[in-house]
Amino acid sequence: MKAQVILYTKPGCHLCEVMKREIASAGCDELFVLEEINIENDPELFARFRFDIPVLFINGTQAFQHRLTADTFREALTRVVKRFC
């Protein structure tokens, strides 16, 4: 079972681009499905995350905000996936 990973982002966000690169370099693509959501398309999300992006949720739980490394992402994802296996 793959984890559902949601990344709240917006165009032009440098930290968002860094987070996406770290996620891609984690080497565990087979463990998750990534959905990117542009907060500018939803007034509620924009109000909620306007100053806090990027924000990353794993299976509905906020896991990271602003920064992560490939290692910390892989570790968090592995914990979540093991719980559901």
N, CA, C and O atoms as CSV, one atom per row, in Angstrom:
chain,resi,resn,atom,element,x,y,z
A,1,MET,N,N,0.838,-1.186,0.000
A,1,MET,CA,C,0.000,0.000,0.000
A,1,MET,C,C,0.881,1.247,0.000
A,1,MET,O,O,1.773,1.385,0.837
A,2,LYS,N,N,0.626,2.147,-0.939
A,2,LYS,CA,C,1.418,3.369,-1.031
A,2,LYS,C,C,0.836,4.458,-0.135
A,2,LYS,O,O,-0.378,4.572,0.032
A,3,ALA,N,N,1.735,5.249,0.433
A,3,ALA,CA,C,1.323,6.391,1.246
A,3,ALA,C,C,0.870,7.522,0.331
A,3,ALA,O,O,1.380,7.684,-0.778
A,4,GLN,N,N,-0.089,8.295,0.811
A,4,GLN,CA,C,-0.556,9.476,0.093
A,4,GLN,C,C,0.207,10.687,0.634
A,4,GLN,O,O,0.084,11.028,1.810
A,5,VAL,N,N,0.980,11.323,-0.212
A,5,VAL,CA,C,1.787,12.475,0.179
A,5,VAL,C,C,1.231,13.697,-0.543
A,5,VAL,O,O,1.116,13.707,-1.768
A,6,ILE,N,N,0.889,14.722,0.226
A,6,ILE,CA,C,0.374,15.958,-0.350
A,6,ILE,C,C,1.339,17.085,-0.006
A,6,ILE,O,O,1.698,17.288,1.154
A,7,LEU,N,N,1.744,17.803,-1.028
A,7,LEU,CA,C,2.637,18.944,-0.871
A,7,LEU,C,C,1.868,20.208,-1.217
A,7,LEU,O,O,1.461,20.401,-2.363
A,8,TYR,N,N,1.671,21.067,-0.225
A,8,TYR,CA,C,1.036,22.359,-0.448
A,8,TYR,C,C,2.127,23.338,-0.848
A,8,TYR,O,O,3.123,23.503,-0.143
A,9,THR,N,N,1.927,23.985,-1.987
A,9,THR,CA,C,2.955,24.793,-2.608
A,9,THR,C,C,2.328,25.953,-3.368
A,9,THR,O,O,1.107,26.108,-3.379
A,10,LYS,N,N,3.154,26.758,-3.992
A,10,LYS,CA,C,2.676,27.774,-4.931
A,10,LYS,C,C,3.817,28.098,-5.893
A,10,LYS,O,O,4.984,27.884,-5.565
A,11,PRO,N,N,3.488,28.611,-7.074
A,11,PRO,CA,C,4.520,28.946,-8.049
A,11,PRO,C,C,5.497,29.976,-7.490
A,11,PRO,O,O,5.117,30.897,-6.768
A,12,GLY,N,N,6.759,29.792,-7.845
A,12,GLY,CA,C,7.791,30.738,-7.443
A,12,GLY,C,C,8.325,30.553,-6.036
A,12,GLY,O,O,9.106,31.373,-5.554
A,13,CYS,N,N,7.913,29.491,-5.379
A,13,CYS,CA,C,8.350,29.228,-4.004
A,13,CYS,C,C,9.668,28.453,-4.028
A,13,CYS,O,O,9.698,27.278,-4.393
A,14,HIS,N,N,10.753,29.118,-3.637
A,14,HIS,CA,C,12.074,28.484,-3.642
A,14,HIS,C,C,12.138,27.298,-2.688
A,14,HIS,O,O,12.657,26.243,-3.052
A,15,LEU,N,N,11.619,27.454,-1.475
A,15,LEU,CA,C,11.649,26.347,-0.511
A,15,LEU,C,C,10.855,25.149,-1.023
A,15,LEU,O,O,11.207,24.002,-0.745
A,16,CYS,N,N,9.786,25.414,-1.769
A,16,CYS,CA,C,8.987,24.327,-2.345
A,16,CYS,C,C,9.816,23.532,-3.356
A,16,CYS,O,O,9.769,22.302,-3.376
A,17,GLU,N,N,10.561,24.231,-4.178
A,17,GLU,CA,C,11.408,23.562,-5.169
A,17,GLU,C,C,12.486,22.721,-4.487
A,17,GLU,O,O,12.779,21.608,-4.923
A,18,VAL,N,N,13.067,23.250,-3.431
A,18,VAL,CA,C,14.079,22.498,-2.681
A,18,VAL,C,C,13.448,21.248,-2.082
A,18,VAL,O,O,14.035,20.168,-2.145
A,19,MET,N,N,12.249,21.385,-1.498
A,19,MET,CA,C,11.591,20.232,-0.898
A,19,MET,C,C,11.289,19.174,-1.957
A,19,MET,O,O,11.481,17.984,-1.706
A,20,LYS,N,N,10.822,19.582,-3.127
A,20,LYS,CA,C,10.536,18.623,-4.200
A,20,LYS,C,C,11.801,17.884,-4.629
A,20,LYS,O,O,11.763,16.681,-4.888
A,21,ARG,N,N,12.916,18.598,-4.704
A,21,ARG,CA,C,14.188,17.940,-5.068
A,21,ARG,C,C,14.596,16.919,-4.015
A,21,ARG,O,O,15.048,15.824,-4.352
A,22,GLU,N,N,14.441,17.269,-2.744
A,22,GLU,CA,C,14.784,16.332,-1.662
A,22,GLU,C,C,13.891,15.089,-1.708
A,22,GLU,O,O,14.368,13.968,-1.531
A,23,ILE,N,N,12.605,15.296,-1.946
A,23,ILE,CA,C,11.674,14.163,-2.054
A,23,ILE,C,C,12.102,13.260,-3.204
A,23,ILE,O,O,12.146,12.040,-3.053
A,24,ALA,N,N,12.417,13.850,-4.348
A,24,ALA,CA,C,12.830,13.076,-5.522
A,24,ALA,C,C,14.123,12.315,-5.277
A,24,ALA,O,O,14.309,11.218,-5.803
A,25,SER,N,N,15.014,12.889,-4.485
A,25,SER,CA,C,16.307,12.233,-4.248
A,25,SER,C,C,16.260,11.220,-3.097
A,25,SER,O,O,17.269,10.582,-2.796
A,26,ALA,N,N,15.108,11.069,-2.458
A,26,ALA,CA,C,14.997,10.141,-1.328
A,26,ALA,C,C,15.091,8.674,-1.764
A,26,ALA,O,O,15.404,7.803,-0.953
A,27,GLY,N,N,14.822,8.407,-3.037
A,27,GLY,CA,C,14.977,7.049,-3.552
A,27,GLY,C,C,13.926,6.071,-3.050
A,27,GLY,O,O,14.211,4.884,-2.889
A,28,CYS,N,N,12.722,6.553,-2.801
A,28,CYS,CA,C,11.671,5.654,-2.304
A,28,CYS,C,C,10.346,5.911,-3.014
A,28,CYS,O,O,9.280,5.819,-2.406
A,29,ASP,N,N,10.419,6.233,-4.300
A,29,ASP,CA,C,9.223,6.549,-5.090
A,29,ASP,C,C,8.168,5.449,-5.045
A,29,ASP,O,O,6.977,5.725,-5.190
A,30,GLU,N,N,8.596,4.215,-4.848
A,30,GLU,CA,C,7.665,3.090,-4.840
A,30,GLU,C,C,6.780,3.063,-3.591
A,30,GLU,O,O,5.819,2.296,-3.532
A,31,LEU,N,N,7.095,3.890,-2.598
A,31,LEU,CA,C,6.355,3.885,-1.335
A,31,LEU,C,C,5.236,4.920,-1.257
A,31,LEU,O,O,4.440,4.888,-0.318
A,32,PHE,N,N,5.158,5.841,-2.227
A,32,PHE,CA,C,4.187,6.918,-2.090
A,32,PHE,C,C,3.678,7.432,-3.433
A,32,PHE,O,O,4.285,7.222,-4.483
A,33,VAL,N,N,2.539,8.114,-3.351
A,33,VAL,CA,C,1.969,8.856,-4.469
A,33,VAL,C,C,1.968,10.318,-4.038
A,33,VAL,O,O,1.422,10.659,-2.989
A,34,LEU,N,N,2.579,11.180,-4.846
A,34,LEU,CA,C,2.705,12.595,-4.512
A,34,LEU,C,C,1.658,13.408,-5.266
A,34,LEU,O,O,1.494,13.274,-6.479
A,35,GLU,N,N,0.958,14.251,-4.518
A,35,GLU,CA,C,0.025,15.212,-5.099
A,35,GLU,C,C,0.479,16.602,-4.676
A,35,GLU,O,O,0.645,16.879,-3.488
A,36,GLU,N,N,0.675,17.463,-5.653
A,36,GLU,CA,C,1.044,18.848,-5.362
A,36,GLU,C,C,-0.205,19.710,-5.481
A,36,GLU,O,O,-0.936,19.625,-6.468
A,37,ILE,N,N,-0.442,20.531,-4.482
A,37,ILE,CA,C,-1.611,21.412,-4.487
A,37,ILE,C,C,-1.140,22.857,-4.403
A,37,ILE,O,O,-0.445,23.253,-3.467
A,38,ASN,N,N,-1.536,23.627,-5.402
A,38,ASN,CA,C,-1.213,25.054,-5.459
A,38,ASN,C,C,-2.204,25.790,-4.560
A,38,ASN,O,O,-3.397,25.837,-4.857
A,39,ILE,N,N,-1.721,26.354,-3.480
A,39,ILE,CA,C,-2.604,27.021,-2.517
A,39,ILE,C,C,-3.263,28.270,-3.100
A,39,ILE,O,O,-4.269,28.742,-2.571
A,40,GLU,N,N,-2.711,28.800,-4.166
A,40,GLU,CA,C,-3.295,30.000,-4.776
A,40,GLU,C,C,-4.629,29.701,-5.466
A,40,GLU,O,O,-5.379,30.623,-5.786
A,41,ASN,N,N,-4.924,28.439,-5.692
A,41,ASN,CA,C,-6.175,28.054,-6.350
A,41,ASN,C,C,-7.335,27.872,-5.379
A,41,ASN,O,O,-8.458,27.603,-5.806
A,42,ASP,N,N,-7.082,28.013,-4.084
A,42,ASP,CA,C,-8.119,27.780,-3.074
A,42,ASP,C,C,-7.972,28.818,-1.964
A,42,ASP,O,O,-6.980,28.804,-1.236
A,43,PRO,N,N,-8.945,29.715,-1.827
A,43,PRO,CA,C,-8.835,30.786,-0.823
A,43,PRO,C,C,-8.629,30.267,0.609
A,43,PRO,O,O,-7.890,30.879,1.381
A,44,GLU,N,N,-9.262,29.164,0.967
A,44,GLU,CA,C,-9.084,28.614,2.318
A,44,GLU,C,C,-7.659,28.119,2.532
A,44,GLU,O,O,-7.047,28.386,3.566
A,45,LEU,N,N,-7.139,27.398,1.544
A,45,LEU,CA,C,-5.761,26.903,1.659
A,45,LEU,C,C,-4.775,28.065,1.663
A,45,LEU,O,O,-3.785,28.045,2.394
A,46,PHE,N,N,-5.049,29.073,0.848
A,46,PHE,CA,C,-4.165,30.232,0.809
A,46,PHE,C,C,-4.130,30.920,2.171
A,46,PHE,O,O,-3.061,31.289,2.656
A,47,ALA,N,N,-5.294,31.092,2.782
A,47,ALA,CA,C,-5.358,31.731,4.104
A,47,ALA,C,C,-4.644,30.872,5.153
A,47,ALA,O,O,-3.982,31.397,6.049
A,48,ARG,N,N,-4.783,29.572,5.036
A,48,ARG,CA,C,-4.193,28.662,6.034
A,48,ARG,C,C,-2.674,28.549,5.914
A,48,ARG,O,O,-1.964,28.571,6.919
A,49,PHE,N,N,-2.175,28.428,4.671
A,49,PHE,CA,C,-0.759,28.115,4.460
A,49,PHE,C,C,0.059,29.253,3.854
A,49,PHE,O,O,1.237,29.070,3.548
A,50,ARG,N,N,-0.534,30.390,3.682
A,50,ARG,CA,C,0.093,31.510,2.989
A,50,ARG,C,C,1.544,31.781,3.393
A,50,ARG,O,O,2.397,32.005,2.534
A,51,PHE,N,N,1.821,31.762,4.681
A,51,PHE,CA,C,3.174,32.064,5.170
A,51,PHE,C,C,3.931,30.820,5.621
A,51,PHE,O,O,5.011,30.930,6.200
A,52,ASP,N,N,3.384,29.657,5.365
A,52,ASP,CA,C,3.961,28.421,5.911
A,52,ASP,C,C,4.398,27.403,4.876
A,52,ASP,O,O,4.839,26.316,5.247
A,53,ILE,N,N,4.292,27.712,3.595
A,53,ILE,CA,C,4.658,26.718,2.600
A,53,ILE,C,C,6.171,26.602,2.468
A,53,ILE,O,O,6.897,27.552,2.763
A,54,PRO,N,N,6.637,25.465,2.035
A,54,PRO,CA,C,5.867,24.270,1.742
A,54,PRO,C,C,5.443,23.540,3.009
A,54,PRO,O,O,6.111,23.590,4.041
A,55,VAL,N,N,4.309,22.861,2.889
A,55,VAL,CA,C,3.808,22.005,3.954
A,55,VAL,C,C,3.540,20.651,3.324
A,55,VAL,O,O,2.928,20.560,2.260
A,56,LEU,N,N,4.006,19.590,3.995
A,56,LEU,CA,C,3.872,18.244,3.458
A,56,LEU,C,C,3.094,17.374,4.439
A,56,LEU,O,O,3.422,17.292,5.623
A,57,PHE,N,N,2.059,16.729,3.915
A,57,PHE,CA,C,1.256,15.793,4.690
A,57,PHE,C,C,1.515,14.378,4.187
A,57,PHE,O,O,1.657,14.155,2.985
A,58,ILE,N,N,1.576,13.432,5.103
A,58,ILE,CA,C,1.681,12.025,4.761
A,58,ILE,C,C,0.462,11.335,5.356
A,58,ILE,O,O,0.262,11.339,6.571
A,59,ASN,N,N,-0.348,10.744,4.487
A,59,ASN,CA,C,-1.593,10.078,4.899
A,59,ASN,C,C,-2.436,10.959,5.813
A,59,ASN,O,O,-2.958,10.493,6.826
A,60,GLY,N,N,-2.565,12.231,5.453
A,60,GLY,CA,C,-3.448,13.129,6.164
A,60,GLY,C,C,-2.882,13.802,7.399
A,60,GLY,O,O,-3.568,14.602,8.036
A,61,THR,N,N,-1.643,13.493,7.747
A,61,THR,CA,C,-1.003,14.076,8.928
A,61,THR,C,C,0.143,14.979,8.493
A,61,THR,O,O,0.987,14.590,7.685
A,62,GLN,N,N,0.160,16.191,9.041
A,62,GLN,CA,C,1.261,17.090,8.696
A,62,GLN,C,C,2.564,16.503,9.199
A,62,GLN,O,O,2.706,16.188,10.381
A,63,ALA,N,N,3.519,16.361,8.283
A,63,ALA,CA,C,4.793,15.735,8.619
A,63,ALA,C,C,5.964,16.720,8.559
A,63,ALA,O,O,6.913,16.608,9.335
A,64,PHE,N,N,5.896,17.680,7.640
A,64,PHE,CA,C,7.001,18.624,7.466
A,64,PHE,C,C,6.464,19.997,7.080
A,64,PHE,O,O,5.414,20.126,6.449
A,65,GLN,N,N,7.214,21.007,7.477
A,65,GLN,CA,C,6.893,22.384,7.104
A,65,GLN,C,C,8.203,23.103,6.825
A,65,GLN,O,O,9.145,23.024,7.613
A,66,HIS,N,N,8.255,23.791,5.721
A,66,HIS,CA,C,9.392,24.594,5.267
A,66,HIS,C,C,10.550,23.752,4.748
A,66,HIS,O,O,11.007,23.977,3.627
A,67,ARG,N,N,11.037,22.795,5.520
A,67,ARG,CA,C,12.229,22.050,5.089
A,67,ARG,C,C,12.146,20.578,5.462
A,67,ARG,O,O,11.489,20.189,6.428
A,68,LEU,N,N,12.827,19.787,4.674
A,68,LEU,CA,C,13.077,18.389,4.985
A,68,LEU,C,C,14.320,17.984,4.219
A,68,LEU,O,O,14.750,18.679,3.298
A,69,THR,N,N,14.890,16.861,4.603
A,69,THR,CA,C,15.994,16.291,3.828
A,69,THR,C,C,15.512,14.974,3.246
A,69,THR,O,O,14.505,14.421,3.688
A,70,ALA,N,N,16.227,14.480,2.263
A,70,ALA,CA,C,15.866,13.191,1.675
A,70,ALA,C,C,15.811,12.123,2.765
A,70,ALA,O,O,14.909,11.285,2.765
A,71,ASP,N,N,16.758,12.149,3.682
A,71,ASP,CA,C,16.799,11.145,4.756
A,71,ASP,C,C,15.614,11.253,5.699
A,71,ASP,O,O,15.009,10.239,6.046
A,72,THR,N,N,15.267,12.480,6.128
A,72,THR,CA,C,14.148,12.614,7.068
A,72,THR,C,C,12.826,12.271,6.394
A,72,THR,O,O,11.928,11.731,7.040
A,73,PHE,N,N,12.692,12.576,5.108
A,73,PHE,CA,C,11.483,12.198,4.381
A,73,PHE,C,C,11.373,10.684,4.286
A,73,PHE,O,O,10.316,10.121,4.573
A,74,ARG,N,N,12.452,10.021,3.887
A,74,ARG,CA,C,12.455,8.563,3.750
A,74,ARG,C,C,12.136,7.888,5.091
A,74,ARG,O,O,11.362,6.932,5.137
A,75,GLU,N,N,12.728,8.382,6.169
A,75,GLU,CA,C,12.481,7.816,7.497
A,75,GLU,C,C,11.009,7.969,7.907
A,75,GLU,O,O,10.397,7.018,8.392
A,76,ALA,N,N,10.449,9.158,7.712
A,76,ALA,CA,C,9.047,9.396,8.072
A,76,ALA,C,C,8.120,8.533,7.223
A,76,ALA,O,O,7.159,7.958,7.735
A,77,LEU,N,N,8.401,8.447,5.956
A,77,LEU,CA,C,7.583,7.651,5.055
A,77,LEU,C,C,7.654,6.173,5.402
A,77,LEU,O,O,6.631,5.489,5.401
A,78,THR,N,N,8.828,5.680,5.695
A,78,THR,CA,C,9.002,4.272,6.057
A,78,THR,C,C,8.219,3.930,7.317
A,78,THR,O,O,7.597,2.870,7.390
A,79,ARG,N,N,8.243,4.820,8.313
A,79,ARG,CA,C,7.459,4.594,9.541
A,79,ARG,C,C,5.976,4.480,9.237
A,79,ARG,O,O,5.290,3.597,9.751
A,80,VAL,N,N,5.495,5.373,8.403
A,80,VAL,CA,C,4.059,5.377,8.065
A,80,VAL,C,C,3.684,4.119,7.296
A,80,VAL,O,O,2.676,3.483,7.606
A,81,VAL,N,N,4.469,3.758,6.315
A,81,VAL,CA,C,4.162,2.587,5.483
A,81,VAL,C,C,4.200,1.312,6.328
A,81,VAL,O,O,3.350,0.440,6.148
A,82,LYS,N,N,5.157,1.181,7.235
A,82,LYS,CA,C,5.244,-0.003,8.083
A,82,LYS,C,C,4.013,-0.150,8.979
A,82,LYS,O,O,3.578,-1.267,9.256
A,83,ARG,N,N,3.453,0.974,9.432
A,83,ARG,CA,C,2.258,0.939,10.270
A,83,ARG,C,C,1.060,0.363,9.538
A,83,ARG,O,O,0.187,-0.250,10.152
A,84,PHE,N,N,1.016,0.558,8.216
A,84,PHE,CA,C,-0.147,0.121,7.452
A,84,PHE,C,C,0.054,-1.204,6.747
A,84,PHE,O,O,-0.838,-1.669,6.038
A,85,CYS,N,N,1.196,-1.814,6.928
A,85,CYS,CA,C,1.454,-3.127,6.302
A,85,CYS,C,C,1.047,-4.254,7.211
A,85,CYS,O,O,1.192,-5.422,6.850
